Amino acid sequence: MKRRTAHWAGAERREDRGGSAEGATTEGSGESGAAAPAPHWERRLRGKDLAAVHDVRAGLRALLARWGAPGRADTAELLVSELVTNALVHTDGGAVVTARLAGGPAASVKGRLRVEVRDFLSRHPTLRAPATGPPGHDGERGGAGEAGVDTAATSGRGLLLVHALADGWGVRTHGVGKSVWFELDAQEP
């Protein structure tokens, strides 16, 4: 934990000088004979910077270059896009994205991926009920369907995708804000 705090303190200084606070890094104990460090990537995002979603996908793609069955990295990119967009649209304080592969020496190929998007708003996201029919089928133009969802809406389905495609997901409260996370195994269950 101390290492991460020190990392972010240094990253903020680099960012203030116009540099980037992102990068693929690894953590380990530094002791000889210790387990191989877990590959991870993290990035700090400024509030409302939706252009950064592309950079987040690219960073995750680089981390997952050899990881998983065909399509698993694509699923991870889709899900991180949804969570990052939610954080940037629905909060004002920016976000921190962390992606980690667990599973020992073979993690970069077949480890379990965990992605967390931390924002600084304590309000938890709401998983909306899926629409019950095709868009607009509820009889009212752009109205709410039986499930209480605007079936013609162009947003509001991100957490439904996370719920449907992730092997696990949730929300973890922090002292200031929360992290919305998901996990994917390298192979489909």
MIKOL-371205 format. One line per 10 residues: their letters; for each residue y, x, z of N, C-alpha, C. Coordinates in steps of 0.1 Angstrom, whole numbers. Layout:
REM residues N
a> Y:X:Z:Y:X:Z:Y:X:Z ~ ...
END
This chain:
REM residues 189
mkrrtahwag> -12:8:0:0:0:0:13:9:0 ~ 12:19:8:24:28:8:26:34:-6 ~ 16:38:-13:17:44:-26:24:34:-35 ~ 20:22:-35:26:12:-44:41:10:-41 ~ 45:10:-28:59:8:-24:67:20:-29 ~ 61:32:-27:68:44:-32:69:44:-48 ~ 59:39:-54:59:38:-69:70:29:-73 ~ 72:17:-67:82:8:-71:96:14:-68 ~ 97:21:-57:110:27:-54:114:36:-65 ~ 105:45:-69:108:54:-80:110:47:-93
aerredrggs> 103:36:-96:104:28:-108:118:22:-109 ~ 123:17:-98:136:11:-98:147:21:-101 ~ 145:33:-96:155:44:-99:155:47:-114 ~ 143:48:-120:142:51:-134:148:39:-142 ~ 146:27:-138:151:16:-145:166:15:-145 ~ 172:19:-133:186:20:-132:193:30:-142 ~ 185:40:-145:190:50:-154:187:46:-169 ~ 182:34:-171:180:30:-185:165:32:-189 ~ 157:38:-180:143:40:-183:135:27:-181 ~ 122:29:-182:113:17:-181:105:18:-168
aegattegsg> 103:7:-162:95:7:-149:81:2:-151 ~ 76:5:-163:62:1:-166:54:13:-169 ~ 41:11:-170:32:21:-175:18:19:-170 ~ 9:25:-177:-5:24:-172:-7:36:-162 ~ -12:32:-151:-14:42:-140:-27:40:-134 ~ -31:49:-125:-44:47:-118:-41:50:-103 ~ -49:44:-95:-48:47:-80:-61:53:-76 ~ -60:62:-66:-72:68:-60:-68:74:-47 ~ -78:79:-40:-75:85:-27:-70:100:-29 ~ -73:106:-41:-70:119:-43:-80:129:-37
esgaaapaph> -90:124:-29:-99:133:-23:-110:136:-33 ~ -116:148:-33:-127:151:-42:-139:144:-38 ~ -147:139:-47:-159:131:-45:-156:117:-43 ~ -143:113:-43:-139:98:-41:-143:91:-54 ~ -144:78:-53:-147:69:-64:-136:71:-75 ~ -140:69:-87:-130:69:-98:-119:59:-96 ~ -107:63:-99:-96:53:-97:-97:41:-106 ~ -92:30:-101:-92:18:-109:-81:18:-119 ~ -83:16:-132:-72:15:-142:-64:3:-139 ~ -50:5:-140:-41:-7:-138:-28:-4:-145
werrlrgkdl> -21:-15:-147:-9:-15:-154:1:-24:-147 ~ 14:-21:-146:23:-30:-140:37:-29:-147 ~ 44:-40:-145:57:-40:-152:66:-49:-144 ~ 79:-45:-141:89:-53:-135:97:-59:-146 ~ 100:-73:-145:107:-80:-155:120:-86:-149 ~ 130:-85:-157:143:-91:-152:142:-106:-154 ~ 150:-113:-146:150:-128:-147:155:-133:-161 ~ 148:-143:-166:151:-150:-178:149:-141:-191 ~ 143:-130:-189:141:-120:-201:128:-124:-208 ~ 129:-135:-216:117:-140:-223:112:-130:-234
aavhdvragl> 120:-122:-239:116:-112:-248:106:-102:-242 ~ 106:-101:-229:97:-92:-222:82:-96:-223 ~ 80:-109:-226:66:-115:-227:59:-107:-237 ~ 65:-104:-248:58:-96:-259:54:-82:-254 ~ 63:-75:-246:60:-62:-241:49:-63:-230 ~ 48:-74:-223:37:-75:-213:24:-77:-220 ~ 24:-85:-231:11:-86:-239:7:-73:-245 ~ 16:-65:-250:13:-52:-255:8:-42:-245 ~ 14:-42:-233:9:-34:-222:-5:-37:-218 ~ -7:-50:-217:-21:-55:-213:-31:-51:-224
rallarwgap> -27:-53:-236:-36:-50:-248:-40:-35:-247 ~ -30:-26:-244:-33:-12:-243:-43:-9:-232 ~ -41:-16:-220:-50:-14:-209:-64:-18:-213 ~ -65:-29:-220:-78:-35:-223:-84:-31:-237 ~ -79:-20:-242:-83:-15:-256:-98:-15:-258 ~ -106:-11:-248:-121:-10:-250:-128:-20:-241 ~ -121:-29:-234:-126:-37:-224:-132:-50:-229 ~ -143:-54:-224:-149:-67:-226:-155:-71:-239 ~ -161:-83:-239:-167:-89:-251:-156:-93:-260 ~ -159:-95:-273:-149:-99:-283:-142:-112:-278
gradtaellv> -129:-112:-279:-121:-123:-275:-117:-124:-261 ~ -123:-116:-252:-119:-116:-238:-105:-111:-236 ~ -102:-100:-242:-88:-94:-241:-78:-104:-247 ~ -81:-111:-258:-72:-121:-263:-70:-132:-253 ~ -80:-136:-246:-79:-147:-236:-69:-142:-225 ~ -71:-129:-221:-63:-123:-211:-48:-123:-215 ~ -46:-120:-228:-32:-119:-233:-26:-133:-233 ~ -33:-143:-237:-28:-157:-236:-25:-161:-222 ~ -34:-159:-213:-31:-163:-199:-19:-156:-193 ~ -18:-143:-195:-7:-135:-189:6:-140:-196
selvtnalvh> 6:-144:-208:18:-149:-215:22:-162:-208 ~ 13:-171:-205:16:-183:-198:22:-181:-184 ~ 16:-172:-176:21:-170:-163:34:-163:-163 ~ 36:-153:-172:49:-146:-172:60:-156:-177 ~ 57:-164:-187:67:-173:-192:71:-183:-181 ~ 61:-188:-173:64:-198:-162:73:-191:-152 ~ 70:-179:-148:78:-172:-138:92:-170:-143 ~ 94:-166:-155:107:-163:-160:115:-176:-163 ~ 109:-187:-167:116:-199:-170:119:-207:-157 ~ 110:-207:-147:111:-215:-136:117:-208:-123
tdggavvtar> 120:-195:-124:126:-188:-113:138:-180:-118 ~ 146:-175:-109:158:-167:-114:157:-153:-111 ~ 148:-148:-102:147:-135:-97:139:-125:-105 ~ 134:-128:-117:125:-119:-124:111:-120:-118 ~ 103:-110:-122:88:-110:-119:83:-96:-119 ~ 71:-95:-113:64:-82:-114:50:-86:-118 ~ 45:-79:-129:32:-82:-134:23:-70:-131 ~ 11:-73:-126:2:-62:-123:-12:-66:-129 ~ -18:-57:-136:-32:-59:-142:-40:-48:-137 ~ -52:-52:-132:-61:-42:-126:-75:-45:-130
laggpaasvk> -83:-34:-133:-97:-35:-137:-105:-29:-125 ~ -114:-37:-120:-123:-33:-109:-137:-32:-114 ~ -145:-23:-108:-158:-22:-112:-163:-7:-114 ~ -156:2:-107:-161:16:-107:-158:23:-120 ~ -166:33:-123:-164:42:-134:-164:35:-148 ~ -171:24:-149:-172:17:-162:-161:6:-163 ~ -152:5:-153:-142:-6:-153:-135:-8:-166 ~ -131:3:-173:-123:1:-185:-131:-5:-196 ~ -144:-6:-195:-152:-12:-205:-158:-26:-201 ~ -162:-26:-188:-169:-38:-184:-165:-43:-170
grlrvevrdf> -154:-39:-165:-149:-43:-152:-144:-57:-152 ~ -141:-62:-140:-134:-75:-138:-119:-73:-138 ~ -112:-81:-146:-98:-80:-147:-91:-89:-138 ~ -81:-85:-131:-73:-93:-122:-58:-91:-126 ~ -51:-102:-130:-37:-101:-133:-30:-109:-123 ~ -19:-104:-118:-10:-111:-109:4:-111:-114 ~ 10:-122:-114:25:-124:-117:32:-128:-105 ~ 40:-119:-99:47:-122:-87:61:-125:-90 ~ 66:-136:-85:80:-140:-86:86:-141:-72 ~ 98:-145:-71:105:-145:-58:110:-158:-54
lsrhptlrap> 103:-169:-58:105:-182:-54:93:-187:-47 ~ 95:-193:-35:83:-197:-27:76:-210:-32 ~ 83:-218:-40:77:-230:-45:65:-227:-53 ~ 54:-234:-50:41:-232:-58:41:-240:-71 ~ 35:-235:-81:34:-242:-94:25:-254:-92 ~ 27:-264:-101:19:-276:-101:10:-277:-113 ~ -3:-279:-111:-13:-281:-121:-12:-295:-126 ~ -7:-297:-138:-5:-311:-143:-19:-316:-148 ~ -20:-329:-147:-33:-336:-152:-32:-335:-167 ~ -44:-333:-174:-44:-333:-188:-41:-346:-194
atgppghdge> -35:-346:-206:-32:-359:-213:-45:-366:-217 ~ -45:-379:-218:-57:-386:-220:-59:-390:-235 ~ -50:-386:-243:-51:-389:-257:-43:-380:-266 ~ -42:-383:-279:-34:-374:-287:-19:-376:-284 ~ -11:-366:-288:4:-367:-285:10:-380:-290 ~ 17:-387:-281:24:-399:-284:15:-411:-285 ~ 2:-410:-282:-8:-420:-283:-6:-431:-272 ~ 2:-428:-262:3:-437:-251:11:-450:-253 ~ 16:-451:-266:23:-464:-269:38:-462:-268 ~ 43:-452:-261:57:-450:-260:60:-436:-267
rggageagvd> 70:-436:-274:74:-424:-281:79:-414:-270 ~ 71:-403:-269:75:-393:-259:73:-397:-245 ~ 67:-408:-242:66:-414:-229:54:-407:-221 ~ 52:-411:-209:42:-406:-201:29:-414:-203 ~ 18:-406:-204:5:-413:-206:-1:-418:-193 ~ -13:-423:-194:-19:-428:-182:-20:-418:-170 ~ -22:-405:-174:-23:-395:-163:-9:-391:-158 ~ 2:-397:-163:15:-393:-158:20:-380:-164 ~ 15:-377:-176:19:-365:-183:26:-370:-196 ~ 37:-364:-199:44:-367:-212:35:-361:-223
taatsgrgll> 28:-369:-230:19:-364:-240:25:-358:-252 ~ 38:-360:-254:46:-355:-265:53:-342:-261 ~ 52:-338:-248:60:-327:-243:55:-314:-250 ~ 65:-305:-251:61:-292:-258:59:-281:-247 ~ 59:-284:-235:56:-275:-224:48:-282:-213 ~ 44:-274:-203:38:-280:-191:23:-279:-191 ~ 17:-271:-200:3:-270:-201:-3:-256:-198 ~ 6:-247:-194:2:-233:-191:-8:-232:-181 ~ -7:-238:-169:-16:-237:-158:-29:-244:-162 ~ -29:-254:-171:-41:-261:-176:-49:-250:-183
lvhaladgwg> -43:-242:-192:-50:-232:-199:-56:-222:-189 ~ -48:-218:-179:-53:-208:-169:-65:-214:-162 ~ -64:-226:-158:-75:-233:-151:-88:-234:-160 ~ -86:-237:-173:-97:-239:-182:-104:-226:-186 ~ -96:-215:-188:-101:-203:-194:-104:-191:-184 ~ -98:-191:-173:-100:-180:-163:-113:-182:-155 ~ -119:-171:-151:-131:-172:-143:-127:-175:-128 ~ -114:-173:-125:-109:-176:-112:-94:-175:-113 ~ -87:-183:-105:-72:-182:-104:-67:-188:-91 ~ -55:-185:-88:-49:-191:-76:-35:-187:-74
vrthgvgksv> -30:-190:-62:-16:-187:-58:-17:-180:-44 ~ -10:-169:-43:-10:-162:-30:5:-161:-26 ~ 8:-166:-14:21:-166:-8:24:-152:-3 ~ 37:-147:-5:42:-135:0:53:-138:10 ~ 59:-128:17:70:-130:25:82:-137:18 ~ 84:-131:6:94:-137:-3:87:-140:-16 ~ 85:-152:-19:79:-156:-32:64:-157:-31 ~ 58:-156:-43:43:-158:-45:38:-150:-56 ~ 25:-149:-57:18:-144:-69:9:-154:-74 ~ 10:-157:-87:0:-165:-94:-9:-155:-101
wfeldaqep> -22:-157:-98:-32:-147:-104:-43:-154:-111 ~ -50:-146:-120:-62:-150:-126:-72:-138:-127 ~ -84:-141:-128:-94:-131:-130:-103:-135:-142 ~ -107:-124:-149:-117:-126:-160:-127:-115:-159 ~ -140:-119:-161:-151:-110:-163:-151:-104:-177 ~ -156:-92:-179:-156:-86:-192:-165:-94:-202 ~ -175:-100:-196:-184:-109:-204:-182:-123:-200 ~ -183:-132:-210:-182:-147:-206:-194:-150:-197 ~ -191:-159:-187:-202:-163:-178:-213:-171:-185
END
